[in-house]
């Protein structure tokens, strides 16, 4: 499934999680969305979202260029889930 929401719609990881609950058998997902990078760039929550997927491609666009503590955001993707499983 490919979803492109780069218009004026703002999406959060909570929105994505609630949407994917209804698609339990989904195995392939491509997302192109615009939102708050401090919400979207969360390795822990993204790992929950992608756990059952075989392939995924996330393209997150920022509403702003401002990140709060970018190192913390990057570190959230340094878990064994991202380095070994995906």
C-alpha positions in Angstrom: 0.0 0.0 0.0 1.3 3.4 -0.9 0.0 6.5 0.9 1.0 10.1 -0.1 -0.3 12.8 2.1 2.1 15.7 1.4 -0.7 18.3 1.0 -2.0 20.5 3.9 -2.9 17.5 6.0 -0.7 17.0 9.1 -0.1 13.5 10.3 1.2 12.2 13.6 2.5 8.7 14.5 -0.6 8.3 16.6 -2.7 8.9 13.4 -0.6 6.2 11.6 -0.9 3.7 14.4 -4.7 4.2 14.6 -5.0 3.8 10.8 -2.8 0.6 10.7 -4.8 -1.1 13.4 -7.5 -1.6 10.8 -5.0 -3.2 8.3 -3.8 -6.1 10.4 -2.7 -8.1 7.3 -0.8 -5.3 5.7 2.8 -6.5 4.7 4.1 -3.6 2.5 3.8 0.1 3.3 5.1 3.2 1.6 4.3 6.5 3.4 4.9 10.0 2.2 3.6 12.4 4.8 4.2 15.9 6.2 4.2 16.5 10.0 6.2 17.5 13.0 9.6 15.8 12.8 9.8 15.7 16.6 6.8 13.4 16.5 7.5 11.4 13.3 11.2 10.7 14.0 10.7 8.3 16.9 12.5 5.0 16.5 10.7 3.3 19.3 7.2 4.1 17.9 8.3 3.4 14.3 9.6 0.0 15.3 6.1 -0.8 16.7 4.5 0.3 13.5 6.9 -1.6 11.2 7.2 -4.8 13.3 4.7 -6.9 11.2 5.7 -5.3 7.8 7.9 -7.1 5.4 8.9 -3.9 3.5 8.4 -0.2 4.4 9.5 3.1 3.0 8.8 6.2 5.1 9.4 9.6 3.6 8.7 12.2 6.3 8.6 15.9 5.3 8.9 18.6 8.0 6.6 21.5 8.6 9.6 23.3 9.9 13.4 22.9 9.9 13.6 22.9 13.6 14.4 19.7 15.5 14.6 19.6 19.3 17.6 17.6 20.3 18.3 15.9 17.0 20.8 13.5 18.6 18.1 12.0 20.8 15.9 11.5 17.7 18.8 9.8 15.8 19.6 7.6 18.9 16.0 6.3 18.9 16.8 4.5 15.7 20.0 2.9 17.0 18.3 -0.1 18.8 18.9 -3.7 17.9 15.5 -3.7 16.1 16.8 -1.3 13.5 20.3 -2.7 13.2 19.5 -6.4 13.2 15.8 -7.0 12.5 15.0 -4.3 9.8 
